[in-house]
Each structure stands twice: as C-alpha cells, then as structure tokens.
Amino acid sequence: MSRVRTSSEIRSAFLEYFTERGHELVPSAPLIPQDDPTLLFNSAGMVPFKRYYTMDDPPTRRAVSSQRCLRLSDLEEVGHSPYHDTFFEMLGNFSFGDYFKKEAIEWCWDLLTNVLGIAGERLWITVHETDEEAADIWRTRIGIPEKRIVPLGDKDNFWGPAGDSGPCGPDSELHFDMGENTGCGRPDCRPGCDCRRFFELGNLVFPQFLQARDGTRELLKRPGIDVGMGLERLTTVIQEKDTIFATDLFIPIVNATRRAAEESGGSTPKDEVGIDVAIIADHARAVTFSLAENILPSNEGQGYVIRRLIRRAVRRGLALGIEESFFYRIAGVVIDSMGEAHPHLVARREQIALAIKSEEERFQSTLAQGTALFEEIVERTCAGGGRTISGDDAFKLYDTYGFPLDLTEEMADERGLGVDLPAFEAAMGEQKMRGRNASSFADAVDGHRQWIDELNEGLSESEFVGHALKSRESERMERETAGIFSEPVAVVVTRVRKGADESLIEFTLDRTPFYAESGGQVADTGLLSGEGVALEVVNVYDEDTSTVHVARSTGAEISAGSRLDAVVDLARRCRIEKNHTATHLLQAALRRILGDHVHQSGSWVGPDRLRFDFTHFRSLADSEISTLEEMINAWIRLDSPVRDQIVSLKRAVADGAMALFGEKYGEEVRTVAISDVSLELCGGTHVRRIGQIGAFSVISDASVAAGVRRIEAVTGGAAQLRSRNDACLVRAIGEAVKAQPDELLARVLDLLSENNRLRKEAVRSRQEVAGESIGTLIDGAVAVHDGCVRAVAGRVEVGDIQSLRALADRLRERLEKEGAGLLATVIDGKVVMIAVVTDDLSKAGRLKAGDLVGRVAKMIGGRGGGKPHMAQAGGGDLEKLEEALKKVPDIIGVLLDDAGA
C-alpha cells in the first residue's frame, strides 16, 4: 500500500527525494519557453534545461523540478483515452554531466516502489533495442525478470529533441500493468501493444546526442539524465483509479462540470466521467494556467491555442445541454482546487474569469451566426451524395462568420464528413492576393527595389545619432511651435534607389538623426540639403539591416557619396516624444489601477495623439478613467527626469523592466526609466523630463479584440485644447437646454426620459396599427396543400426588428395550427423578413420557417435562417419585395409537397 495518497503528497515526496540526493530544486519555468522559438509551449520537463546539456559550466549539475507543461500532440486523444491530457505537471530529475544510467535507474525504482509504494511486480520496462547497458542495469541491479524487459526501436524508445534541435538519446520507460482484463486479452500482450493494458508511468531519457536542425547528430561531450514522470499518471496508479480524470487532480473540476450540466437541464454519464466532461475538465486546467501567465486568446501562436481550447470546451458544454456561459466558473474551481500548490492562480482569479467569459460570449455569438449556414451546407452536401464540405463553403464560414477551419473540421467530423483543405487554402490565397498592394516594381529583387548607386556595400548600416537632438530655440520648441528644426548633422549618402513613385527617392546614410518607424513610434521627418540639393524627408523605415530614408524629389539628383546636412523637424519630434513618454506613464498607471495583468499589446505614437493597446477584459469605468488621468497628470507635475541606459538583457529583466510580449531582444538592450514610476525596454525617443509632457487627456477606451482594450489619448497643447473645447461644449449645451453647469446632467436626463416616453408611445401606436393589419392578413389567408394549410404574407410598417418579431409572434398565435406566414418590412432602407410556422407543422418536420424565409429571401437577393418555428432574413432588392410576397403561398405549398406532408 502506498505511503502517500494525495497528489500534493506525491509531488512533495518526489521533490524531497531528489533534493536529499543533492539536486537543486528549480521552480517551474513559464509555459512559454524563454530560449526556444521552435516550441509554442514547454512540452516537457527538460525544456527549460536544454542548454544545460551543452554548457561547459551549467548553473547546476543536478536539478529537480515540477514543471508546468502544455502539449497538443495528443489533443484528439483527450477524453477518449483515460491517460492523455493537454496540461500536466512533469516531475523530473536531471543530471548535466554528473551521474548517468546506473544512479538514475536505481533512484527511480527506489522512489516508485519504496517511497510511493507502487507494486514492483506490476511495472514493466522498455529499453532501446541497442541499449544493452540500461537493460543490464534493470536486470542485474534491480532484479527485473527478463520477460518484463522489452526492447523496442526508435519510435518507442528514442526521445527528442524537444523542438527541431537539441539534446536527445535512447530512453527507458516504465509501464504500469492495469491487469489482463483491461487490454486485448492476448497472452503475449506487453508494452508496445496498441491496447490500453499498459500505460507509461515514467521515462528515463539518456541524452547522449546533440541533434542539429538538419537532423544530423553528434555525441554530447558529457551525457546527461532526463527523468520525467507525469504527476497525473502517478496519482492515477497510487489512488488506484482507472483514469486520470477520477483522481483528486480532476474530480473537483469534473463534479463542477456535472453540476453545470444538471443546472442547465442537461445530463452526464452516471458511472463514468464521459468524454465531454473529461475534455472540459482538461481544457479548464490548460486554459486557467495559461491565462495566469497572461497568454491571452488571439488569432495566432500560443493565443490561438488558448482560443481553440476555450471554444472546444464551450462546444462540449453545448453537447451537455449548457447553453449559457459556464466555462469561466469551471476555471474558478481549477483555482480553488489547485491554488494552494500554485498560488499564482489565486492572484489572477478575476482576470482569468473575465478573459474566459469574454471569449465564451464572443464564441457563442459566432456559433449562433454561423451554425445555421453550417447546417445548410451539411444538408446540401449530403443531399448531393457528397461526404466532403467544399473549400468554398469552408472559406465562406471562415470569412463571413469567423468560423476557424479547425472548428469546421471538427463539426464536420462529428457528422462523418471531411473538408476540402486544398480548396480552402486556395480560396484563402485568393483573398490574400486581393488584399495585397497592387503595386509592383520591375526592378525588385527579393521583395525590395534594387539599389542603383552604392558607395560601398559595407556601409549599409546607419548609426542612429538622434536620441538627444538640440535646437538653438529650445524655449519655442517647448511650446510646440511649427518650423523648429534640429541643429544640422553632417551625413554621407551611401546608397540611392528609386522610390515607390516618380516623386520619391530612397537612400541610406552613414549615420542619421532621423528615427525610423519602430516599436509603434512613427518616423521622423525633416530636411536634407547641400551640394545644391534640397530634399524633404517624408518617411524613414528599417529594411533588413539598413535604415532607408524616403524623400520627396525636387528634381536635383543625389548620388552615393553626396555630403549633406540633415535636420529633423524638432517641433514634430517634440510632440511625438511627449506622446511616447506618456505611453510609459499610461502603462504604469493602468497596472496600478487595474492590476498587474495589464501588459502592452501594441501601440502607435504619432505627433497628434497616442494609441495604447493593453490586456484587459472590460471597459474602463468613468471613475477609472478619471483616476488614470489624475495619476498621470500628478506624475507630470512632479517633473521627474527620464533616464536611459544600455544594459544587458539579463540585468534589465532582473531590475524588473517591462518588455513587449513577443518582441525579440538582443543581449544588450536600452532601458528607459522614469523615477520609481516606470522602467521599460525601449529604443524610442523621449522627453528629458516628464514635466515637458504638459498634460494628458484620454480621448477614448474601446475593445479591439477579445481581452484587449485600446486607449487613445492626447498630450501637451492638444490635451489643453481638448479641455478648453470640452468646457465650451458644456456651456453651449447648457445654453441650449437652459441649465447651469451643475444642473446640466439632471436636465439632460429629464429630456432623455421624456424623449423615451414619447418614442414608446409612438412605437405603441405603430404596433396597434400593425396589429390590426394582422387580422386583415389572416382574413385574406390563402388555403394551400389541398386546402389543409393557411398561408399568410404581407408587408407591415414597424420601426424596429423587435416590433416585427412581436407581430410575427402574434401572427403565429392567431394562426394556432395548420398555418404559416411571412411578414416583411423596411428598416433603415433594408428589407427585413420573418417567417413563422405553427408548432404542429414545424415539430412534425412538415415545414420549417428557415426553408420558407430562405426561399423568399433568395428571390430578392437576400439571405437568412433560423429555428423551425421562426426564422429571419434580410437584405436584397426592395423593388422585388412585393412580387416575392405574392409567391409566398405557392412556396409554402411546394415545401409541404416536397416534404410529403
């Protein structure tokens, strides 16, 4: 019997065992690998230590860890297999040129059998078919019978590398025997069989090789050890369960999912976890841990993985009968059950819930819009005898309703259908082609225009000398007066080529005071003059290692070797710098007010305003925006200095510098510090003291993506002008409604209330008139289908879609049974139609409102769909509406005949 039982005890026992044997306890690394761009996530316990195996002097020779991992290779197995999951904790012990196979095997066996209490007779061993050394240790030193040592090939017993390069080598796996009744029943069943009698409990990897990206391998100077045991699988064995989803790591999450289904009127399997529940429980852990590390749902990279997992969970919830948002509540149970071992989850509880709920609601909207079209596509495909959804249809779902391809594939697979992937890719390629810039250049080389005059091929890089530009008129510059330029900088033209059109030329300089557009900051503008040439610089951008200047040509030619004076439009630069420094203050203030989940997701800094995108999941309250402005303006009044320096990336991170997520940095970086308020990695230009910003004012706060908000703001003179304009507007409104400023809000609210009352009266009046028309329409009903069904159609006058739905409901009630109808109206110049079918017809499948409204909409060039008893359509040619309405009785009759009703 095991000496430990709970998952927490198992984790602690593993870590204590190896720390007692000289291993340094290393905390879990983040889910996103820090030094390996070939991996989306840390997929194994050794990933954070990959470079240790090739270092002459690694930070430690022995390490032990419990690493948070996320692996997608087994995504389709989750829920169908009792042992697979996407998120897991990998318990690992490692040697970097210290001990090797003998110690690794002996310690592993001692830990499993003597400490964790697993029955040794139920453990089988696999080794690489060429690794007689490992086989001999298991046989002679551990005493494993020969029949329980199974040699296998590379497919089963050669591990790595993680990613496309790195340490790798043969491995030896431990497999737990679940018993003869579990598997295929064959007498020769053993590890390597496809049945589920044996499952991998742990893996001892012996990294002996270093694999390059081209697949070639060389021997490591010092072979190492990489032992990994999944906490979830160890817990399954020790708690004597038949699936990981029945262990204490999952049961609270499983039970919460079951309750959510029951509360929604759904049901779950009684005697087993069930596929849908297992998938939701697994994905809840993966999503919760990812969001805790600020990996937010998006359309690319790690963010897309999280978005996909949330969407998969929501669809599984629908399968259980859960139609409302629920997954964010399941994430709360993950935090409750795992927060003690992972306290960083608790600190991010609110942000995790908000992110998931926001994504759930967006996806539910996407599903509602696209499911009707998907069903129509499936019906059409199957009716034609096809088993594959066309690429055009899959692209239509993607382009019109936001259905990602993998969602269409998954939904199609559930219907036994495939998707024409090559045709989808072709349609996607055509769209990208249409969206590209139509410009082309005959002299382009590798996507760039060709240089026609070069001073020296080695002078393509430009030294930037524009961080501290000076002006003799600095006082006027502070007032943002136009026409102020920097002191001239002597430069040499190194290369020249044609511009994007005949009025432009492009060139590089040996050094430049002009800032190239980068990091969200727009490029400088200015002038170049000398040798009879005067050029207006209108843009600067980086191309490979070059800084390319774009200037408006005045007819005079420059050539490689021309010596010119460069001056920057300093008044414009001044305004840009104020806005750039303000974005640093803005991020600092947002993190103080909203929480440390706030991170920059993008920015744009120009001379007239700034735009800052950040991670957050709801709009800012008016009080939060006021606090934000007050905090930033208070900092501005302090007039603290802005200091920059070049330091190592390691030191910058250690000092707590904020970095832009996803940005790649070199070994040395530039930091920009503002007192104790802000420290960021930044290559842009800034004011010397924050008092130069003058003032800060928020223009807007809006959502730009799931979990990402955007603030636009102004500084300096623009902020002061905005304040004056606001004051003038308040006075003007006060005069218009005859109220003093302190009475203005109450007066406006009174006027709005009165306006709403009058509007409701007008709507009520229109509904009464329209309601009377329902009786008239029913009186004029046409008998169809041998006189068994009444058909009604007509145009009504209502002001909004809600009123049209109310009338449609009334029509359906008045028809009672054996009836169908279609009402049409025009709202904001667009045709809107609603079809209704009585329950006796719709529930029996004799007639569907979606079919009716779809046929009529097609006649006028519109489209629509909906539920069997009520469906809506819109768009199309208004002039064809009356003719289409006349055809409604005939269409109803045809649909009934086609259904054999």
Salt bridges, closest charged atoms under 4 A:
GLU20 OE1 - ARG21 NH1 3.68
ASP35 OD2 - ARG51 NE 3.60
ASP36 OD2 - LYS50 NZ 2.57
ASP56 OD1 - ARG222 NH2 3.29
ASP74 OD2 - HIS84 NE2 3.96
GLU76 OE2 - ARG308 NH2 3.80
GLU76 OE2 - ARG312 NH1 3.90
GLU77 OE1 - ARG196 NH2 3.69
GLU89 OE2 - ARG11 NH2 2.88
GLU89 OE2 - HIS342 NE2 3.22
ASP98 OD2 - ARG62 NE 2.40
GLU106 OE1 - LYS102 NZ 3.32
GLU106 OE2 - ARG141 NE 2.44
ASP110 OD2 - ARG21 NH2 3.97
ASP131 OD1 - LYS101 NZ 2.81
GLU132 OE2 - ARG139 NH2 2.46
GLU133 OE1 - LYS101 NZ 3.37
ASP136 OD1 - ARG139 NH2 3.84
GLU146 OE1 - ARG139 NH1 3.20
ASP154 OD1 - HIS128 NE2 2.53
ASP164 OD1 - ARG213 NE 3.67
GLU173 OE1 - HIS175 NE2 2.89
ASP177 OD1 - ARG197 NE 2.89
ASP188 OD1 - ARG186 NE 3.52
GLU232 OE2 - ARG285 NH2 2.74
ASP276 OD1 - ARG316 NH1 2.77
ASP282 OD2 - HIS283 ND1 2.84
GLU293 OE2 - ARG68 NH2 3.12
GLU324 OE2 - ARG329 NH2 3.93
ASP336 OD1 - ARG349 NH2 2.61
GLU359 OE2 - ARG307 NE 2.64
GLU359 OE2 - ARG311 NE 3.89
GLU361 OE2 - LYS357 NZ 2.54
GLU375 OE2 - ARG415 NH2 2.50
ASP393 OD2 - ARG380 NH1 2.99
ASP406 OD1 - ARG308 NE 3.64
GLU410 OE1 - ARG312 NH1 3.05
GLU410 OE2 - ARG315 NH1 3.35
GLU414 OE1 - ARG315 NH2 2.83
GLU473 OE1 - ARG476 NH1 2.60
GLU475 OE2 - ARG479 NH1 3.83
GLU480 OE2 - LYS578 NZ 2.65
GLU506 OE2 - ARG449 NH2 2.55
GLU506 OE1 - ARG497 NE 2.87
ASP524 OD2 - ARG573 NH2 2.65
GLU536 OE1 - ARG552 NE 3.85
GLU543 OE1 - HIS448 ND1 3.40
GLU543 OE1 - ARG497 NH2 2.80
ASP544 OD2 - HIS448 NE2 3.44
GLU577 OE2 - ARG573 NH1 3.24
GLU577 OE1 - ARG688 NH1 3.63
ASP613 OD1 - ARG710 NE 2.66
GLU624 OE2 - ARG618 NH2 2.99
ASP639 OD2 - ARG689 NE 3.25
ASP644 OD2 - ARG670 NE 3.50
ASP655 OD2 - ARG651 NE 3.41
GLU680 OE1 - HIS584 NE2 3.68
ASP701 OD2 - ARG709 NH2 3.23
GLU712 OE1 - ARG609 NH1 3.26
GLU754 OE2 - ARG757 NH2 2.61
GLU761 OE2 - ARG757 NH1 2.66
GLU797 OE2 - ARG795 NE 3.63
GLU818 OE2 - ARG846 NH1 3.34
ASP839 OD1 - ARG812 NH2 2.05
GLU882 OE2 - ARG795 NH1 3.80
ASP897 OD1 - HIS785 ND1 2.94
ASP898 OD2 - ARG855 NH2 3.94
